[in-house]
């Protein structure tokens, strides 16, 4: 396999797997599992609601995220500047108007700004999709590997609520025995 050529004065490319843990620190998301998708142009982040708001004449969006798949008990609510409102075509060919925000992404020890569309990804396996425009020339994706940059710290989000078992009281037998 040919080694990627370095551009003069550029940082060397980082090899990552087809899925990685990323952070969006300005959105208070210290760990979110992302699919690295070279087939997708745009990055997408799960948002279970998105509301446009005007703050001092600036167009912003308020949105809620369930950062971990299967954990609706964890909600992170965010506000970010809206960069755009554009039509995006998903992998199934469906078109959807989505709000676009800009936020720095952190992969390993690298941080850079990316554009992210907001959409409901409840039915998807990953809460975030990192598209090729976000990757730029910074990354090399090894499709045979996962979590090359390490696993997320399990303690960044609270543990799931514990189920309290209630013991059923045994009913006293009715009737008399002979």
C-alpha distance (Angstrom), angle and dihedral (degrees) to the residues before:
residue distance angle dihedral
X1 . . .
X2 3.79 . .
X3 3.79 116.6 .
X4 3.84 113.6 -120.8
X5 3.80 111.8 -103.4
X6 3.78 115.8 -117.7
X7 3.78 119.6 -127.4
X8 3.80 114.7 -128.8
X9 3.82 109.3 -91.6
X10 3.81 93.3 4.3
X11 3.77 126.7 123.7
X12 3.80 113.3 -105.7
X13 3.79 115.5 -96.6
X14 3.78 118.4 -100.8
X15 3.81 120.1 -133.6
X16 3.79 113.5 -133.8
X17 3.80 135.7 172.3
X18 3.79 129.8 -110.0
X19 3.81 88.2 -94.8
X20 3.79 127.5 33.1
X21 3.78 141.2 164.8
X22 3.80 110.7 -108.5
X23 3.81 134.4 -179.7
X24 3.79 131.6 -139.5
X25 3.79 98.2 -166.3
X26 3.83 97.5 178.4
X27 3.82 87.9 57.3
X28 3.84 91.8 48.3
X29 3.82 91.6 -112.7
X30 3.82 106.4 134.9
X31 3.81 93.9 174.1
X32 3.77 132.9 16.9
X33 3.80 126.6 160.4
X34 3.80 109.7 -121.6
X35 3.78 134.1 -170.5
X36 3.79 110.8 -137.2
X37 3.79 102.0 -138.8
X38 3.81 118.0 -173.9
X39 3.80 88.6 179.3
X40 3.80 92.7 61.5
X41 3.78 118.4 77.1
X42 3.81 96.7 -162.3
X43 3.78 131.3 48.8
X44 3.80 117.6 -125.0
X45 3.79 132.7 -160.3
X46 3.80 127.0 -162.1
X47 3.81 113.6 -109.7
X48 3.79 120.5 171.5
X49 3.80 90.5 -163.7
X50 3.82 133.2 14.9
X51 3.81 123.7 -169.5
X52 3.80 124.2 -178.2
X53 3.82 112.1 -137.1
X54 3.78 135.0 -179.7
X55 3.80 114.8 -132.8
X56 3.79 114.0 -176.9
X57 3.80 92.3 -30.5
X58 3.83 93.0 -47.9
X59 3.80 119.4 118.8
X60 3.80 108.4 -126.4
X61 3.80 136.3 163.8
X62 3.77 129.7 -137.4
X63 3.79 115.5 -154.7
X64 3.78 143.0 165.6
X65 3.78 127.0 -132.5
X66 3.79 133.7 -164.9
X67 3.83 95.0 -155.7
X68 3.80 97.0 -168.0
X69 3.80 123.6 57.4
X70 3.80 111.4 -114.9
X71 3.84 93.6 13.9
X72 3.80 108.8 103.1
X73 3.81 88.9 157.9
X74 3.83 88.7 76.1
X75 3.79 113.8 72.8
X76 3.79 127.3 173.4
X77 3.81 115.4 -168.5
X78 3.81 117.1 -156.7
X79 3.80 141.4 -177.7
X80 3.80 120.7 -157.6
X81 3.79 139.3 164.0
X82 3.78 112.4 -92.6
X83 3.81 110.6 -123.7
X84 3.80 96.1 -177.6
X85 3.79 146.1 -23.1
X86 3.79 106.8 -134.0
X87 3.76 144.6 160.8
X88 3.79 113.8 -102.7
X89 3.80 126.2 -171.7
X90 3.81 114.4 -145.7
X91 3.80 126.4 -147.1
X92 3.81 90.5 -89.4
X93 3.80 91.8 56.7
X94 3.81 94.6 -107.1
X95 3.79 116.1 141.8
X96 3.77 121.5 -140.9
X97 3.80 134.7 173.0
X98 3.81 108.3 -124.5
X99 3.76 136.6 -177.9
X100 3.80 113.5 -119.9
X101 3.80 124.2 -148.8
X102 3.80 132.8 178.9
X103 3.80 121.4 -131.6
X104 3.79 136.7 154.7
X105 3.80 114.2 -101.8
X106 3.80 121.7 -150.7
X107 3.81 119.5 -151.6
X108 3.77 111.7 173.5
X109 3.80 106.6 -45.3
X110 3.82 95.6 -23.4
X111 3.81 124.9 96.4
X112 3.83 128.1 -175.9
X113 3.82 137.0 151.8
X114 3.80 120.4 -96.9
X115 3.81 138.0 174.2
X116 3.80 115.9 -114.7
X117 3.80 130.1 -169.6
X118 3.80 118.6 -144.4
X119 3.80 118.5 -132.6
X120 3.78 139.9 143.6
X121 3.82 107.8 -91.4
X122 3.82 96.8 172.1
X123 3.80 91.2 126.7
X124 3.81 94.0 47.2
X125 3.79 127.1 90.1
X126 3.81 93.2 -129.7
X127 3.78 128.4 52.4
X128 3.78 90.1 -149.3
X129 3.77 136.8 35.4
X130 3.81 118.1 -160.3
X131 3.80 108.6 -152.7
X132 3.78 129.1 -157.1
X133 3.82 96.6 -99.3
X134 3.82 88.4 60.5
X135 3.80 90.7 50.4
X136 3.78 94.7 53.9
X137 3.76 109.8 166.4
X138 3.78 93.2 -42.7
X139 3.79 99.5 91.2
X140 3.79 142.2 51.2
X141 3.80 114.1 -159.9
X142 3.80 118.7 -144.1
X143 3.83 102.7 -162.2
X144 3.80 92.0 -161.8
X145 3.80 94.4 61.4
X146 3.82 136.7 68.5
X147 3.79 133.3 -161.5
X148 3.81 93.7 3.2
X149 3.82 89.3 162.3
X150 3.81 92.5 53.0
X151 3.78 140.5 -96.5
X152 3.80 123.2 -66.2
X153 3.78 120.9 -103.6
X154 3.80 105.5 -98.6
X155 3.81 91.2 -145.2
X156 3.83 97.1 64.6
X157 3.80 90.7 90.6
X158 3.80 125.9 37.9
X159 3.80 118.5 -94.0
X160 3.80 117.8 -100.7
X161 3.79 115.3 -86.4
X162 3.76 113.6 -90.7
X163 3.76 118.3 -116.5
X164 3.75 112.9 -124.6
X165 3.74 111.7 -139.9
X166 3.73 114.5 -143.3
X167 3.72 115.4 -155.1
X168 3.74 115.2 -133.4
X169 3.72 112.0 -126.9
X170 3.72 112.7 -126.0
X171 3.71 112.8 -115.1
X172 3.74 115.5 -124.2
X173 3.78 111.8 -114.8
X174 3.78 113.8 -100.5
X175 3.71 124.5 -138.5
X176 3.74 127.7 32.1
X177 3.73 129.7 -78.1
X178 3.74 121.2 -132.4
